[in-house]
Amino acid sequence: MQRTLADWLSYIERIHPKSIDMGLERIRIVWQRLGLQRPGREVITVGGTNGKGSTVAFIEAIARAGGRKVGAYTSPHLLAYNERIRIDGRDAADADIVAAFDAIEAARLGSGEDAQIALTYFEYGTLAALWLFERAGLDLAILEVGLGGRLDATNLVDPDVAVVTTIDLDHQDYLGDDRESIGFEKAGIARAFKPLVLGDDDPPSSVLRHAYAIGASALRAGCDFFFEAGEDGAYWCWREVGYEAELPMPALSAPVQLRNAAVAIAALRALERAPSDEELAQGVAAARVAGRLQRFERGGIEILVDVGHNPQAARALAAWLAAQPARRTHAVFAALGDKDAPGVVAALAGPVDAWHLAGLADSGPRGVSVEAFAERLRDTAAGEGSRHADVADALAATIAQAHAGERILVFGSFHTAAAALEWLAAHPD
């Protein structure tokens, strides 16, 4: 019987004993059995701690403004798995993903003397994207790294340009306990004698050492390219030696989005054909991505939904909140058990007036109940916050007690943002 996409997703969630199994050996075998080559005529791989999804969105929008056929592979998804694979701006259809999974499963199981290969959920998805992209005849494939870089499944493909957006502490269990260790893992997507675009003004020395060792040409924000907002806030400028562009402000909110857009422009200008000024302007204005300070309004209350889940992202949120004063700011906060939740609260303690904690107990092995979550935050500014079983309950309760002119920030995880978006869609008034 033919599996549906839902059947497949249930199957691939349980087929491997680990949800994360770093390394390229197993997936490379299946990739070779599938006979896959390059997913597009040109490839950009995007890694980093924060800003990956937004940077991919800017690259995609600008490239499509120039008439290129573009595929984008991102993760995780918010509301539907299909969001992970986009071709020409459209999410992949169920039937197409199912066809890819069918082919992958046949290759994974092998035949004759071939050994059966175990794949993780993410590895299935990566191979599905590569399978669909190759068949689509893309001009440009954009691959977002899932975790780290050096051992991530997306690193099967040799990119024409590698991007590392920012580097900060996250996923320490897999990547190391400091920026130098994490930087080395993320720099692993760079290729010899190819451009490596760095969004950090001060990247770890491990990144620069690796680029030098393999002959990759590092292009650094604040050193090789620059960006700054105009005096009236209506436009911003991107420039490098010999070139400058005046561009509209991104539709994506938060000052950090200028950096993400600037990194995207640097990556595209490093390809064989650089985008025109018109393509840059159109793409920067058109780029959209859900769950990045996504705004809603209910009864005069501003509601912001963001996927930010580590201290670096929290610092960026704090800067945005401080620059956009509100009568009172409520935070609905829910995070997975392996995140630095106290560090996140410390970064946002200033602009947040009231905390509302929620559980993510149904979010897989890393999910936590609100009781366990509150215990972790006992000695922080959020320690006395209200407690709610899940994000939906927390958001409903917070809206009920907030007043017009106040603001609610819902954040802490992709799971948190997805739950908030689902609740808001079900309660439009």
C-alpha positions in Angstrom: 0.0 0.0 0.0 1.3 3.5 -1.0 2.4 5.5 2.1 1.1 9.0 2.5 3.4 11.8 3.5 2.1 11.5 7.1 2.9 7.8 7.0 6.4 8.5 5.8 7.1 11.1 8.5 5.9 8.8 11.2 8.1 6.0 9.8 11.3 8.1 9.4 10.9 9.5 12.9 11.3 6.0 14.4 13.6 4.1 11.9 16.8 5.3 13.5 17.6 4.8 17.2 19.0 8.4 17.4 17.4 11.6 16.3 20.8 13.1 15.7 23.7 11.0 14.4 26.5 13.2 13.1 28.6 12.0 10.2 28.6 11.7 6.5 29.5 8.1 5.9 26.1 6.5 6.0 24.2 9.2 4.1 27.0 9.3 1.5 26.5 5.6 0.7 22.7 6.2 0.0 23.5 9.4 -1.9 25.8 7.4 -4.2 23.3 4.6 -4.6 20.7 7.2 -5.7 23.2 8.4 -8.3 22.7 12.0 -7.3 25.0 14.7 -8.6 24.7 18.5 -8.0 21.3 19.8 -6.9 21.7 23.0 -9.0 24.0 24.7 -11.5 25.3 26.7 -8.5 25.0 26.0 -4.8 25.1 28.2 -1.7 25.3 26.5 1.7 24.3 28.6 4.7 25.4 27.7 8.3 25.7 29.7 11.5 24.1 29.9 15.0 21.4 32.5 14.2 20.0 34.1 11.1 20.3 31.1 8.7 16.6 31.0 7.7 16.4 34.7 7.1 19.6 34.8 5.1 18.3 31.9 3.0 15.0 33.9 2.4 17.0 37.0 1.2 19.2 34.9 -1.1 16.2 33.1 -2.5 14.1 36.3 -3.0 17.0 38.2 -4.7 17.9 35.4 -7.0 14.3 34.8 -8.0 14.0 38.6 -8.7 16.7 38.0 -11.3 14.8 35.3 -13.0 16.8 32.3 -11.6 15.1 29.0 -10.9 15.8 28.6 -7.2 15.4 25.7 -4.7 15.7 26.3 -1.0 16.1 23.6 1.7 15.5 24.8 5.3 14.8 23.3 8.7 13.0 22.9 10.9 9.5 23.6 9.6 6.8 25.5 11.5 3.4 24.2 10.4 4.0 21.7 7.6 6.9 19.5 6.6 6.5 20.7 3.0 8.0 24.1 4.1 11.4 22.5 4.2 11.7 22.1 0.4 10.8 25.0 -1.8 11.2 25.2 -5.6 10.4 28.4 -7.4 8.9 29.9 -4.3 6.4 27.0 -3.7 6.5 24.3 -1.0 7.0 20.8 -2.4 3.8 18.8 -2.9 3.1 15.8 -0.8 3.3 13.5 -3.8 6.7 14.8 -4.8 8.1 14.3 -1.3 6.6 10.8 -1.2 8.2 9.9 -4.5 11.6 11.1 -3.2 11.2 9.1 0.0 10.2 6.0 -2.0 13.5 6.3 -4.0 15.5 6.9 -0.9 14.1 3.9 0.9 14.9 1.6 -2.0 18.4 2.9 -2.1 18.7 2.7 1.7 17.6 -0.9 1.9 19.9 -1.9 -1.0 19.8 -5.2 -2.9 22.0 -8.2 -3.3 25.1 -7.8 -1.2 24.4 -4.2 -0.4 24.1 -3.5 3.4 21.0 -1.8 4.8 21.8 1.7 5.9 20.2 3.5 8.8 19.2 7.1 8.2 18.0 9.8 10.6 14.9 12.0 10.0 17.0 14.9 8.9 19.1 12.7 6.5 15.9 11.5 4.8 14.8 15.1 4.4 18.1 16.2 3.0 18.3 13.4 0.5 14.7 14.2 -0.5 15.6 17.8 -1.2 18.6 16.9 -3.2 16.6 14.3 -5.2 13.9 16.8 -6.0 16.3 19.7 -6.7 18.3 17.7 -9.2 15.2 16.8 -11.1 14.0 20.4 -11.1 16.9 21.8 -13.2 17.7 24.6 -10.8 19.9 27.6 -11.5 20.6 27.9 -7.8 20.2 25.5 -4.9 20.3 27.0 -1.3 21.0 24.5 1.5 20.6 25.5 5.1 22.8 23.5 7.5 20.8 21.6 10.2 23.4 21.3 12.9 27.0 22.5 12.9 28.4 22.1 9.4 31.4 19.8 9.0 29.4 16.6 9.8 26.0 17.9 8.7 24.1 16.0 6.0 24.0 19.1 3.7 27.8 19.0 3.6 27.6 16.1 1.1 27.4 18.9 -1.6 30.3 21.1 -2.5 29.0 24.6 -2.5 30.2 27.4 -4.8 29.8 29.8 -1.9 29.6 28.9 1.8 28.0 31.3 4.4 28.4 31.3 8.1 26.0 33.9 9.5 27.0 34.2 13.2 28.7 32.0 15.8 27.6 31.7 19.4 27.0 29.1 22.0 24.3 26.6 21.1 24.1 22.8 20.7 27.2 22.5 22.9 26.7 18.8 23.4 27.5 18.3 19.7 29.7 21.2 18.7 31.8 22.1 21.7 31.7 24.5 24.7 33.2 27.6 23.2 33.1 29.8 20.1 36.4 28.5 18.8 35.2 24.9 18.8 31.8 25.7 17.4 33.4 27.9 14.8 35.6 25.1 13.6 32.6 22.9 13.1 30.6 25.5 11.2 33.6 26.5 9.0 33.6 22.9 7.7 31.2 23.8 5.0 33.8 26.0 3.3 35.6 24.6 0.2 39.1 25.1 -1.1 39.6 28.2 -3.2 35.9 29.1 -2.9 34.3 32.1 -1.2 33.4 31.9 2.5 31.1 34.7 3.6 31.2 35.5 7.3 28.5 37.5 9.0 30.3 38.0 12.3 32.4 41.2 12.6 34.8 39.3 14.8 34.6 35.6 13.9 36.5 33.0 15.9 40.1 32.5 14.9 39.3 28.9 14.2 37.2 29.9 11.3 39.8 32.1 9.8 42.5 29.5 10.3 40.5 26.9 8.5 39.7 29.2 5.6 43.4 30.0 5.3 44.4 26.4 5.5 42.2 25.3 2.6 42.6 28.4 0.5 39.0 29.6 0.9 38.6 33.4 0.3 37.0 34.8 3.5 34.7 37.7 2.9 34.0 39.4 6.3 31.2 41.8 7.3 32.8 45.0 8.5 36.0 44.2 6.7 35.3 43.2 3.1 31.7 44.4 2.8 29.7 47.0 4.9 26.1 47.9 5.6 24.5 50.8 7.4 21.0 52.3 7.8 20.2 55.7 6.3 19.7 58.6 8.5 15.9 58.7 8.1 15.5 54.9 8.5 13.8 54.7 5.0 16.7 53.0 3.3 20.0 51.3 3.9 23.3 51.0 2.0 25.4 48.0 1.1 28.9 48.6 -0.1 32.3 47.1 -0.9 35.3 48.5 -2.7 34.1 49.8 -6.0 30.4 49.1 -5.5 27.6 50.6 -3.5 23.8 50.0 -3.5 21.1 52.0 -1.8 18.2 49.7 -0.9 14.8 49.7 0.7 14.5 48.5 4.3 13.6 44.8 4.6 10.1 43.8 5.3 11.5 41.5 7.9 11.7 43.4 11.2 14.6 43.8 13.7 18.0 45.5 13.1 19.7 42.1 12.7 17.9 41.6 9.4 20.1 44.2 7.8 23.1 42.0 8.6 21.3 39.0 7.3 20.4 40.8 4.1 24.0 42.1 3.7 25.4 38.6 4.1 22.9 37.3 1.5 24.0 40.1 -1.0 27.7 39.2 -0.4 27.0 35.6 -1.1 25.2 36.3 -4.3 27.8 38.8 -5.5 30.4 36.0 -5.0 28.7 33.9 -7.7 29.4 33.9 -11.4 26.7 36.5 -12.1 26.1 39.2 -9.5 22.6 40.5 -9.1 21.7 44.0 -10.5 20.7 46.9 -8.2 17.1 46.4 -9.3 17.2 42.7 -8.3 18.7 43.5 -5.0 16.1 46.1 -4.2 13.2 43.9 -5.3 14.5 40.8 -3.4 15.3 42.6 -0.2 11.8 44.1 -0.1 10.1 40.8 -1.0 11.8 38.4 1.4 9.5 36.8 4.0 10.0 34.1 6.6 7.5 33.0 9.2 8.3 33.2 12.9 10.8 36.0 12.8 9.2 38.8 14.8 6.0 38.0 12.9 3.4 40.5 14.0 -0.3 40.0 14.9 -2.9 42.3 16.6 -5.7 41.3 18.9 -7.8 44.0 20.5 -5.1 46.6 20.3 -2.5 44.2 21.8 0.6 43.7 19.6 1.6 40.0 19.4 5.1 39.1 18.1 6.1 35.5 17.4 9.8 34.6 17.1 11.8 31.4 16.9 14.7 32.8 18.9 16.0 30.1 21.3 19.5 31.0 22.5 21.2 34.0 24.2 22.5 35.6 21.0 19.0 35.6 19.5 17.6 36.9 22.9 20.1 39.8 22.8 18.9 40.7 19.4 15.3 40.6 20.5 16.1 42.7 23.5 17.7 45.4 21.3 14.6 45.4 19.1 12.2 45.7 22.0 14.2 48.5 23.6 14.0 50.4 20.4 10.3 49.9 20.0 8.8 51.0 23.4 5.4 49.7 24.5 3.3 50.4 27.6 4.1 46.9 28.9 5.8 43.9 27.4 4.7 40.3 28.3 6.9 37.3 27.3 5.4 33.9 26.7 8.5 31.7 26.9 8.8 28.0 26.3 12.1 26.3 25.4 13.5 22.8 24.9 15.4 21.1 27.7 18.8 21.4 26.2 18.7 25.2 25.7 20.3 27.9 27.9 17.0 29.2 29.2 18.5 31.2 32.1 20.9 32.9 29.6 17.9 33.8 27.4 16.0 35.3 30.4 19.1 37.3 31.5 19.4 38.8 28.0 15.7 39.9 28.0 15.2 40.8 31.7 15.4 44.5 30.9 12.7 45.1 28.3 10.3 42.3 29.6 7.9 43.4 32.3 6.0 40.1 32.9 6.9 36.5 32.2 4.5 33.6 31.3 6.1 30.2 31.2 4.8 27.3 29.1 5.7 23.7 28.8 6.8 21.8 25.7 6.2 18.3 27.1 4.9 17.0 23.8 7.9 18.1 21.7 9.9 14.9 21.7 12.7 13.8 23.9 14.0 17.3 24.5 10.6 18.6 25.6 10.0 19.6 29.2 6.9 20.2 31.4 6.3 23.7 32.7 7.1 22.5 36.2 10.6 21.4 35.2 11.0 24.5 33.1 10.1 26.8 35.9 12.5 25.0 38.3 15.4 25.7 35.9 14.4 29.4 35.9 13.8 29.6 39.6 16.7 32.1 40.2 16.0 34.3 37.2 13.7 37.2 36.4 11.2 34.7 35.0 11.2 32.5 38.1 8.0 34.1 39.5 6.2 34.1 36.2 2.8 32.5 35.6 2.9 28.8 34.6 0.9 27.1 31.9 0.8 23.6 30.6 1.4 24.6 27.0 1.9 27.5 24.7 -1.7 27.8 23.6 -2.9 28.1 27.2 -0.1 30.6 28.0 -0.9 32.8 25.0 -4.7 32.7 25.7 -4.2 33.6 29.3 -1.8 36.4 28.6 -4.1 38.0 26.0 -6.9 37.8 28.5 -4.9 39.9 31.1 -3.1 42.3 28.7 -4.5 45.7 27.7 -4.6 47.7 24.5 -1.2 49.3 23.9 0.7 46.4 25.5 2.8 43.9 23.7 3.2 40.1 23.9 6.4 38.4 22.7 6.0 34.6 22.2 9.3 32.9 21.7 11.9 30.3 22.7 11.7 27.5 20.1 10.4 26.6 16.7 7.9 24.4 18.6 6.8 27.5 20.6 6.4 29.6 17.4 4.5 26.8 15.7 2.1 26.4 18.6 1.5 30.2 18.7 0.9 30.4 15.0 -1.6 27.6 15.1 -3.5 29.1 18.0 -3.6 32.6 16.3 -4.9 31.0 13.1 -7.7 29.3 15.0 -8.5 32.5 16.9 -8.5 35.3 14.4 -10.5 37.7 16.6 
